[in-house]
Amino acid sequence: MVRTPAVAGLFYESEPELLKKQIEEVFTHPLGPGKLPKAEETIGARRIIGLVSPHAGYIYSGPVAAHGFLELAKDGKPDVFVILGPNHTGLGSPISTMIDDWYTPLGKVFVDKELAKEIAKRSEIVDIDPAAHRYEHSIEVQLPFLQFIYGEIFFVPITMMWQTPEVAEKVAKAIFEASKDLGKDVVIIVSTDLNHYEPQDITVKKDKLAIDAILEMNSEKLHKTIEGYDISMCGPGPTMVLIEYANLIGNVEAKLLKHATSGDVTGDTSAVVGYASIVFRKKS
């Protein structure tokens, strides 16, 4: 069994050559980093341990996402990506991974079955349930970027409906311990958009509050901020997993690479969605 694309032709181009062209265009877009990525051989130890990356249609959030993927390309290729996203569909288990491989228009993406099973086992709250992933877009849209840069990759998908600091701490600990014991060099990618469908000025202010908490690497503060200021960030749980994982690694800093909104792309600032690309790196 394989997981076929759910949003190809909707969130991104469904034809391989058109998709490659679309990815090139988001890197060179005025809101993008302005250059194409090139996968580089790691010289010394890699430093990036994770990214926060948006998951809207490529025409809206792709240029912001490209900033993180450019940094990732320069850092070298890890053994496996653990990609966490919110569960928008409400299907399947509250926190779920799966062990079947995936397809995108750019080819097959391999699930690291050993790591997925070990994370599920150690966490005691992550189930193996493909139903949660069947129609979910938040993880899928990250994959073509990685294929474009690296070609063949291995990854572990995890969707989250339960999004609290306590749950995030358990998932982060499971990823940390499982990857360490299995000797896997891991990068975590958390898929989230920020505030949704409010005017540009309000969204920019709310996004800054959430981003500041992320940059402080404080999951409790992020949770309280999004609740206290009614910030409709859809992936706080995955983001808190990365924060908790970074704190387990130690000596890590977070840096905002790019923030923009859908209004910056379309010109319609009446009801926008916020996007951010944030990199988590070991300090040199």
N, C-alpha and C positions, 0 to 999 in steps of 0.2 A: 504494500500500500504506500502511496505517496500523497502528499498534500498539494493539490493543484492551486494555482493563483485564484484568489477571490476578488481582487480589485484591479487586475491588469485590464487596461482599456478604460478604466475609470479614474484611478488615482495616478496612473502612469501609463505610458504607451505599451501596447500589447505585442507589437512587432519588434523583434530583437534589434534591428538596425535603427528603427525609429526611437527605441528606448535608449540605445547608446547615444544617439544624437541629443535626445532630451537631457540626459545626464550631463553631457558635455556643456549644454547650454545653461544649466543651472550653476555650474562652476564658473562660467564666464559672464553670468548675469550681473548687472550693476549692483545687486544686493548680495552677490556671491563673492567668493574669495578672489576671483579674477584670474585664476590659472587652473589648469587641469592637474589632477593628481597623478602621481607616478609611484607605484609601489617600490619601495626602496629596501635594500637589504639592511637588516639591523646591524648597526655598528655599536658594539657594546650592548648594554642592557636596554630593553625598551623602557620607556617611562610612562606612557599612557596606560591608565588602568580602567578608564571609562569615559563615556560620552553621554550627555543629554542631547537628544536629537528629536526634532518635530516629526509629525507623521500625517500631515495633510497632503492633498494632491501636490504633485511636484511643481506645478505652476505657481502654487501659493507658498509652500514652505521649503521647496527644494533648494533655493539659493542659500537659505539660512542653514539647512542641514549640511550643505556642501562644505561649510567652514570646518565642521568637525571631522568630516571624512578626509579632507585635505591633510589635516594634522595627523590623522590616523595613518594615512599613506606614508607620510614622512617618518613615522615612528617605527615602521616595520610590521611584520605579520605575526600575530599571536597564533597559538595552537587552535584556539577556539573562542568564539564570541558567545557570550550569554546575553540574549536580547530579551528584555522585559518590557511588556506593554500592558496598558489597561485592557480590561475585557469590556468592549462597548456593546457586545451582542447579548450578554446575559446568559449565554449558553455554557453548559459544562460546569466543571468544578470551580469553586471560588478562586483557587490558585492551581494552575495546571501547566504541566509540560507535556511533551509528546515525544515519541521515539521514531516516528516515521519521517523519512526524508521529504523535502519540499522541492517543488519546481517553481521557477519564475520564467519569464520569456528568455532569460539569459542562460537557462539550463538548470541542472540539478544542484541543490544545496543540501549538504549532508548534515544530519543531526548526529552529534556526538552522543551516542546511546549510552555509553558507559557513564559519562558525566551526568547526563540527564537522570539516569536511574539513581545515581549516588546522591544527587541533590535532593531528589524526592525522598529517598530513604532517610537521609540525615535530618531533613527539615521536619518531617512528620506532618506537614500541612500542605505540601505540594503533591498533587495527584498527577498520575499519567492519564490524561483525558483528551483525546484529539478533538472532541466536540467543541471544546472551548476555543480551538484555533481555526475551525473550519472556515468561518466567514470573517474572522477578525483581521483588520487591516494594519493595526499599529506596528506589529512585528514585520509583516510582509514587506512594507514599503522601505524598510531599511536594507533588505537583502540585495536588490539590484545595485545599490551603491557599492556594497562590499564585493560583489561579483565583478563589477566594472573595474575596481581597483586591483583585486587579488586573483580573480579567476575562481578556482576551486576553494571553497571554505567549509569549515565545520562550525556548527553553532548549536546552542540549546535555547529553545523558545520557552518563555514563561509568561503566561497571562495572569493578571491579578484583578479580582473583583474586591477582595478584602484589601483595603489600603489604609493601614494604620502603622504607627511607628513600631508597635509590638510585633506585628506580622513581618514588617520589613526587616527587623532585627533578626528574626528567625531565618528568613530566606537568605539574607546576606551571610549569616554564619554558616549556613549549609553550603553556599557557593564557595565561601572562603575555605572551609575545611575540606570539601570534596575536591576542589581543584588542587589544593596543596598536597593532599594525600595521593592523588592520582598523577601528580607531577605535570599538571596542565598549565600552560601560560595563557591566562584568560584576560580578555577585555570585555567589560560589561557595557552594553548599549541600552540606555533606558529611553523609551519612546514616549514622548508626551508633548502635547500642545499646552499653552498657557491659558490666559483668560479668554472666554468665548463670548462673542456676539454682543459686545457693548461698544460705545463710541471709542474712537482712537485714544483720546486723552485719558479716559478712565482706564482702558486696557493697559496703556503704557504705565500708568501709576501702579496698577495692581500687579502687573508683571514684574516691575522693579522690586516690589516687596517680596514676591516669591523668589526671584533671582537672588536677591541679597541673602535670603535664608539658605539657599542652595550653596552660594559661595562661602558662607560661614560653615558649611558642612554640618548643619544642625537639623536633624530630622524632626525633633520635637518642635523647634521653632517654625519649620516649614509647615508642619501639620496645623499648628495653632494659627499661623498667619493666613493660610488659605481658608480656614474655618472662620476666623475672626473678621476677615475683610471680604468674605464671600467671593473668593477667587475661584473661578470655574476651571481650574487646571485639571485635566483629565487623567494625568498619570503621576499623582503624588506618591503612590505606593512604590512603583518602580524607581522613582527618583530617590526616595528614602532608602531603598535597598542599596543603591549606589553609594549614598552618603555613609550608611552603616558599613558597607564593604570597605570604603576608603579609610574609615576610622580603624577598622581591623588591620588593614595593610600598614597604616601609619606613615607619617612623613609625606603626606599627599596634600596638594593644593588644587583648588578649583579656579578656573578662569573662564569668564564670559568671552566667547569669540564673536558672537553676533546676536543681536536681538532685532526683530522686525515684526510687522503685523501683515495680515492679508491686505489691509488698506494701503500699505506701502507698495504693494504689487498692483492692486487694481485701481487705486485712486479713490475708492469708495470708503470713507472713514466713518460711516454712520454706525456700522456694526461689524467689528473686526475680530479676528482671532490672533492671539499672540504666539510667537515662535521664538525659541532660543536655542543656540548651540553652545554648549558648555563642555569644556574638557577637564578631566581630572587626571593630574600627573603626579608621579613621584617627584619630590623636590630633588634638584641636582646636588 
